[in-house]
Amino acid sequence: MYQKVGLETDVQSASPHRLVTMLFDGVFEAMNQARSAIETGNTELKNRSLSRAVRILDEGLKASLNMQAGPLAGDLNELYAYLCMRLTRANLHGDAAAIEECQRILTPVREAWMAISHAPEVLRAT
């Protein structure tokens, strides 16, 4: 219960940059849980975790893109759509390698996003 209240407080007081960071954290956490669930044969947890990862990608990261901001937004939109498709297939087939592929693909995007937080002049320009 306290964890849920803490998360809600974080969301309400977070900057837009922090909210996207939280989405990245959530999708990686969900993918890690799914990989672990596959290893232990926990189908229910695998299904829940991968469904959560897909929702975060689609309803969070993808939905937050400003498609008028330029070609990068379109590229990210396509990337997130691809990752959603791969994670859905990973869920159907219990494919940990597909989850690892998605993590490898998304890691540089997450790292670039995190690097932005260390460049305040970039944040002020947006």
C-alpha positions as CSV (number, residue, x, y, z in Angstrom):
1,M,0.0,0.0,0.0
2,Y,2.8,2.4,0.9
3,Q,4.6,1.7,-2.3
4,K,1.4,2.5,-4.3
5,V,1.0,5.8,-2.5
6,G,4.7,6.6,-3.0
7,L,4.4,6.0,-6.7
8,E,1.2,8.1,-7.0
9,T,3.0,10.9,-5.2
10,D,6.0,10.6,-7.5
11,V,3.8,10.8,-10.6
12,Q,1.8,13.8,-9.4
13,S,5.0,15.8,-8.6
14,A,7.2,14.6,-11.5
15,S,8.4,16.7,-14.4
16,P,7.6,15.4,-17.9
17,H,11.2,14.2,-18.2
18,R,10.8,12.2,-14.9
19,L,7.5,10.7,-16.0
20,V,9.2,9.3,-19.2
21,T,12.1,8.0,-17.1
22,M,9.5,6.2,-14.9
23,L,8.0,4.6,-18.0
24,F,11.4,3.4,-19.1
25,D,12.0,2.0,-15.6
26,G,8.6,0.3,-15.6
27,V,9.1,-1.4,-19.0
28,F,12.5,-2.7,-18.0
29,E,11.2,-3.9,-14.7
30,A,8.3,-5.7,-16.5
31,M,10.7,-7.3,-19.0
32,N,13.0,-8.5,-16.2
33,Q,10.1,-10.0,-14.3
34,A,8.9,-11.8,-17.5
35,R,12.3,-13.3,-18.2
36,S,12.5,-14.5,-14.6
37,A,9.0,-15.9,-14.9
38,I,9.9,-17.8,-18.0
39,E,13.0,-19.3,-16.2
40,T,10.8,-20.5,-13.3
41,G,7.9,-21.6,-15.5
42,N,5.5,-19.0,-14.0
43,T,3.1,-18.5,-16.9
44,E,0.8,-16.2,-15.1
45,L,3.5,-13.8,-14.1
46,K,5.0,-13.9,-17.6
47,N,1.7,-13.0,-19.1
48,R,1.1,-10.2,-16.6
49,S,4.6,-8.8,-17.0
50,L,4.7,-8.8,-20.7
51,S,1.2,-7.4,-21.0
52,R,2.4,-4.6,-18.7
53,A,5.5,-4.0,-20.8
54,V,3.5,-3.7,-23.9
55,R,1.0,-1.3,-22.3
56,I,3.8,0.9,-21.0
57,L,5.4,1.0,-24.5
58,D,2.1,1.6,-26.3
59,E,0.0,3.7,-23.9
60,G,2.9,5.4,-22.2
61,L,6.1,5.9,-24.3
62,K,4.4,5.7,-27.7
63,A,1.4,7.8,-26.7
64,S,3.7,10.5,-25.3
65,L,5.5,11.2,-28.5
66,N,4.9,14.5,-30.2
67,M,4.7,13.4,-33.8
68,Q,5.0,17.1,-35.0
69,A,8.4,17.4,-33.3
70,G,10.3,15.8,-36.3
71,P,11.5,12.6,-37.7
72,L,12.9,11.2,-34.4
73,A,9.3,10.9,-33.0
74,G,8.3,8.9,-36.1
75,D,11.3,6.6,-35.7
76,L,10.6,6.1,-32.0
77,N,6.9,5.4,-32.8
78,E,8.0,2.6,-35.3
79,L,10.5,1.3,-32.8
80,Y,8.0,1.1,-30.0
81,A,5.5,-0.6,-32.3
82,Y,8.1,-3.2,-33.2
83,L,9.0,-3.8,-29.6
84,C,5.3,-4.3,-28.8
85,M,5.0,-6.9,-31.6
86,R,8.1,-8.7,-30.4
87,L,7.0,-8.8,-26.7
88,T,3.6,-10.0,-27.7
89,R,5.2,-12.9,-29.7
90,A,7.6,-13.5,-26.7
91,N,4.5,-13.9,-24.5
92,L,2.8,-16.3,-26.9
93,H,5.9,-18.5,-27.2
94,G,7.6,-18.0,-23.8
95,D,10.6,-16.6,-25.7
96,A,13.2,-15.1,-23.3
97,A,15.6,-14.4,-26.2
98,A,13.0,-12.1,-27.7
99,I,12.7,-10.2,-24.4
100,E,16.5,-9.9,-24.2
101,E,16.5,-8.6,-27.8
102,C,13.9,-5.9,-26.8
103,Q,16.0,-4.9,-23.8
104,R,19.1,-4.6,-26.0
105,I,17.3,-2.5,-28.5
106,L,15.7,-0.2,-25.9
107,T,18.7,0.2,-23.7
108,P,20.4,2.9,-25.9
109,V,17.1,4.9,-26.1
110,R,16.8,4.7,-22.3
111,E,20.4,5.7,-21.8
112,A,20.1,8.7,-24.2
113,W,17.0,9.8,-22.3
114,M,18.8,9.5,-19.0
115,A,21.7,11.6,-20.5
116,I,19.3,14.4,-21.3
117,S,18.7,14.8,-17.6
118,H,22.3,15.7,-17.2
119,A,22.1,18.4,-19.8
120,P,19.8,21.1,-18.3
121,E,20.2,23.4,-21.3
122,V,18.6,20.8,-23.5
123,L,15.6,20.5,-21.1
124,R,15.1,24.2,-21.1
125,A,15.0,24.3,-24.9
126,T,12.1,21.9,-25.1
